[in-house]
């Protein structure tokens, strides 16, 4: 009996030891897999933009588009488009697709979102209605980006433009109305559905000079590397908000 107990105890120790080694191996493999995914994503991201440029949500959207097999050379991140008044319009992301120009605006919000595409301000509701914040209508915001971009080239007048506002975070579009044709509001996890619609269920755009479009978009991206332009844009935004003219 004593011999049997010793035998069982030894087997139990061996089994526990084996399970620990298996668990350790799985843990190490998961670490290596996570490192592999991170390095692969970093390499993918480098094909379009810098790993520290823009917001993390914008960079995540770049990766999502690449994984949807949107060509890297068709994706332009963090553009600064010069307007006729000398100011700049900052655009989060542009895809030059076969079906037209897709302009993205990326938003990070939590809570409930209420808005009408015709109104200048939308409302974010937090803490079960106890806290409310107003923010600039993203439909209008992205439409102003499209207007600024259209003015860069004559051929843009003959090319379809699509506005896509992508919401990151745990927000809920509780009540949003009057979204115009050609504009799409989408949660980040559903971007593949909108891209499938835009890329595969629309007619091909009539580009007269693709190289000209690429040049303009690349120049707008390069503007974002210019610290002077960045600072000017920030100053223009602050001046528009007018907070420096409020004295408590």
C-alpha positions as CSV (number, residue, x, y, z in Angstrom):
1,X,0.0,0.0,0.0
2,X,2.8,2.3,0.9
3,X,4.5,1.5,-2.4
4,X,1.4,2.2,-4.3
5,X,1.0,5.6,-2.6
6,X,4.6,6.5,-3.4
7,X,4.1,5.4,-7.0
8,X,1.0,7.6,-7.3
9,X,2.7,10.6,-5.7
10,X,5.6,10.3,-8.1
11,X,3.3,10.1,-11.1
12,X,1.3,13.1,-9.8
13,X,4.5,15.1,-9.5
14,X,5.6,14.1,-13.0
15,X,2.2,15.1,-14.4
16,X,2.2,18.5,-12.6
17,X,5.8,19.1,-13.8
18,X,4.8,18.2,-17.4
19,X,1.8,20.5,-17.2
20,X,4.0,23.3,-15.9
21,X,6.4,22.8,-18.8
22,X,3.6,22.7,-21.3
23,X,2.1,25.9,-19.8
24,X,5.5,27.6,-19.9
25,X,6.0,26.6,-23.5
26,X,2.6,27.9,-24.5
27,X,3.3,31.2,-22.6
28,X,6.6,31.6,-24.4
29,X,5.0,30.8,-27.8
30,X,2.3,33.4,-27.1
31,X,5.0,36.0,-26.3
32,X,6.8,35.2,-29.5
33,X,3.6,35.4,-31.5
34,X,2.7,38.7,-30.0
35,X,6.2,40.0,-30.9
36,X,5.8,38.7,-34.4
37,X,2.4,40.4,-34.9
38,X,3.8,43.6,-33.5
39,X,6.8,43.6,-35.8
40,X,4.6,42.6,-38.8
41,X,2.2,45.5,-38.0
42,X,5.0,47.9,-37.6
43,X,6.5,46.9,-40.9
44,X,3.0,47.2,-42.6
45,X,2.5,50.6,-41.0
46,X,6.0,51.8,-42.2
47,X,4.8,51.2,-45.8
48,X,2.4,54.1,-45.4
49,X,3.3,56.3,-42.4
50,X,5.5,56.7,-39.4
51,X,4.8,54.8,-36.1
52,X,4.5,58.0,-34.2
53,X,2.5,60.1,-36.6
54,X,-1.1,61.0,-36.0
55,X,-3.2,59.2,-33.3
56,X,-3.1,55.5,-32.4
57,X,-6.6,55.2,-33.8
58,X,-5.6,56.7,-37.1
59,X,-2.6,54.3,-37.3
60,X,-5.0,51.4,-36.4
61,X,-7.2,52.4,-39.3
62,X,-4.2,52.4,-41.7
63,X,-3.5,48.8,-40.6
64,X,-7.1,47.8,-41.1
65,X,-7.1,49.2,-44.6
66,X,-3.8,47.4,-45.4
67,X,-5.2,44.1,-44.1
68,X,-8.2,44.7,-46.4
69,X,-5.6,44.7,-49.2
70,X,-5.9,48.4,-50.0
71,X,-2.5,49.1,-51.7
72,X,-0.1,51.0,-49.5
73,X,0.6,53.5,-52.3
74,X,-3.1,54.4,-52.4
75,X,-3.2,55.3,-48.7
76,X,-2.2,58.8,-47.5
77,X,-2.1,59.6,-43.8
78,X,-2.2,62.9,-41.9
79,X,-2.5,65.4,-44.8
80,X,-2.2,69.1,-44.6
81,X,-4.0,70.7,-47.5
82,X,-3.3,74.3,-48.2
83,X,-6.4,76.4,-48.7
84,X,-6.8,79.6,-50.8
85,X,-6.6,81.8,-47.6
86,X,-3.2,80.4,-46.8
87,X,-4.5,78.3,-43.9
88,X,-4.4,74.5,-43.9
89,X,-7.0,71.8,-43.7
90,X,-5.8,68.7,-41.7
91,X,-7.2,65.4,-43.0
92,X,-6.7,62.2,-41.1
93,X,-6.7,59.8,-44.0
94,X,-7.3,59.6,-47.7
95,X,-7.6,56.6,-50.0
96,X,-7.2,57.1,-53.7
97,X,-9.4,54.2,-54.9
98,X,-10.5,53.0,-58.3
99,X,-14.0,54.2,-57.5
100,X,-13.0,57.6,-56.2
101,X,-11.4,59.5,-53.4
102,X,-12.3,58.3,-49.9
103,X,-11.7,60.9,-47.1
104,X,-11.7,59.6,-43.5
105,X,-12.2,61.5,-40.3
106,X,-11.3,59.5,-37.2
107,X,-13.1,60.2,-33.9
108,X,-12.4,58.8,-30.4
109,X,-15.5,59.0,-28.1
110,X,-17.3,57.1,-25.4
111,X,-20.9,57.5,-24.2
112,X,-23.9,58.2,-26.4
113,X,-23.7,60.4,-29.5
114,X,-26.6,62.5,-30.6
115,X,-26.5,64.6,-33.8
116,X,-28.1,65.9,-36.9
117,X,-25.9,66.2,-40.0
118,X,-27.5,69.7,-40.6
119,X,-26.6,71.1,-37.2
120,X,-23.2,72.6,-36.5
121,X,-22.8,70.9,-33.1
122,X,-23.4,67.3,-31.9
123,X,-23.7,66.1,-28.3
124,X,-21.8,63.5,-26.3
125,X,-23.7,62.2,-23.3
126,X,-21.8,60.5,-20.4
127,X,-22.6,59.2,-16.9
128,X,-26.2,58.3,-17.8
129,X,-27.0,61.8,-18.9
130,X,-25.3,63.6,-16.0
131,X,-22.5,65.0,-18.2
132,X,-22.9,66.4,-21.7
133,X,-20.3,67.8,-24.1
134,X,-20.8,69.5,-27.5
135,X,-18.4,69.0,-30.4
136,X,-18.2,70.1,-34.0
137,X,-20.3,68.1,-36.4
138,X,-17.9,65.5,-37.9
139,X,-20.0,65.3,-41.1
140,X,-19.5,69.1,-41.6
141,X,-15.9,68.8,-40.6
142,X,-15.1,66.1,-43.1
143,X,-17.1,67.9,-45.8
144,X,-14.9,71.0,-45.3
145,X,-11.9,68.7,-45.8
146,X,-13.3,67.4,-49.1
147,X,-14.1,71.0,-50.3
148,X,-10.5,72.0,-49.6
149,X,-9.2,68.9,-51.4
150,X,-11.4,69.3,-54.4
151,X,-10.0,72.8,-55.0
152,X,-6.5,71.4,-55.5
153,X,-7.1,70.0,-58.9
154,X,-9.6,70.6,-61.8
155,X,-10.0,66.8,-62.4
156,X,-11.3,66.4,-58.9
157,X,-14.6,68.0,-60.1
158,X,-15.2,64.9,-62.2
159,X,-14.3,62.3,-59.6
160,X,-16.6,61.0,-56.8
161,X,-15.6,61.8,-53.3
162,X,-16.8,59.7,-50.3
163,X,-16.8,60.9,-46.7
164,X,-16.2,58.2,-44.0
165,X,-16.3,59.1,-40.3
166,X,-14.9,56.3,-38.2
167,X,-15.7,56.1,-34.5
168,X,-13.3,54.5,-32.1
169,X,-13.9,53.9,-28.4
170,X,-17.0,52.5,-26.8
171,X,-19.4,55.2,-28.0
172,X,-22.9,54.5,-29.3
173,X,-24.5,56.5,-32.1
174,X,-27.7,56.8,-30.3
175,X,-29.6,59.2,-32.5
176,X,-28.0,60.6,-35.6
177,X,-30.0,61.8,-38.5
178,X,-30.0,63.4,-42.0
179,X,-26.7,61.8,-43.1
180,X,-26.2,62.9,-46.7
181,X,-25.6,60.6,-49.7
182,X,-22.0,59.6,-50.0
183,X,-21.3,60.0,-46.3
184,X,-20.8,57.0,-44.0
185,X,-20.7,56.8,-40.2
186,X,-19.1,53.6,-39.0
187,X,-17.7,51.9,-35.9
188,X,-14.0,50.9,-36.3
189,X,-14.9,47.2,-36.1
190,X,-17.2,47.5,-39.2
191,X,-14.9,49.4,-41.5
192,X,-14.6,46.3,-43.8
193,X,-18.3,46.5,-44.7
194,X,-18.1,50.2,-45.7
195,X,-14.9,49.6,-47.7
196,X,-16.5,46.6,-49.5
197,X,-19.4,48.8,-50.5
198,X,-17.2,51.7,-51.7
199,X,-14.6,49.6,-53.5
200,X,-16.7,46.9,-55.1
201,X,-20.2,48.3,-55.5
202,X,-19.5,51.6,-57.2
203,X,-18.6,52.4,-60.8
204,X,-15.0,53.1,-61.6
205,X,-13.9,56.8,-61.4
206,X,-12.7,58.6,-64.6
207,X,-9.2,59.7,-63.6
208,X,-7.5,61.9,-66.3
209,X,-4.1,62.0,-64.6
210,X,-3.5,59.6,-61.7
211,X,0.1,60.8,-61.2
212,X,-1.1,64.4,-60.7
213,X,-3.4,63.2,-57.9
214,X,-0.7,61.2,-56.2
215,X,1.6,64.2,-56.4
216,X,-0.9,66.5,-54.7
217,X,-1.7,64.0,-51.9
218,X,2.0,63.3,-51.3
219,X,2.7,67.0,-51.0
220,X,-0.1,67.3,-48.5
221,X,1.4,64.5,-46.4
222,X,4.9,66.1,-46.6
223,X,3.3,69.4,-45.3
224,X,2.6,67.4,-42.1
225,X,6.4,67.0,-41.6
226,X,6.8,70.8,-41.6
227,X,6.8,72.0,-38.0
228,X,6.0,75.5,-39.1
229,X,2.9,74.4,-40.9
230,X,1.8,72.2,-37.9
231,X,2.2,75.2,-35.5
232,X,0.3,77.5,-37.9
233,X,-2.5,75.0,-38.1
234,X,-2.7,74.7,-34.3
235,X,-2.8,78.5,-34.0
236,X,-5.6,78.8,-36.6
237,X,-7.6,76.2,-34.7
238,X,-7.1,78.0,-31.4
239,X,-8.0,81.3,-33.0
240,X,-11.2,79.7,-34.5
241,X,-12.2,78.4,-31.0
242,X,-11.5,81.8,-29.5
243,X,-10.6,80.5,-26.0
244,X,-7.7,83.0,-25.7
245,X,-10.3,85.8,-25.9
246,X,-12.2,84.5,-22.8
247,X,-11.2,86.1,-19.5
248,X,-12.4,84.6,-16.3
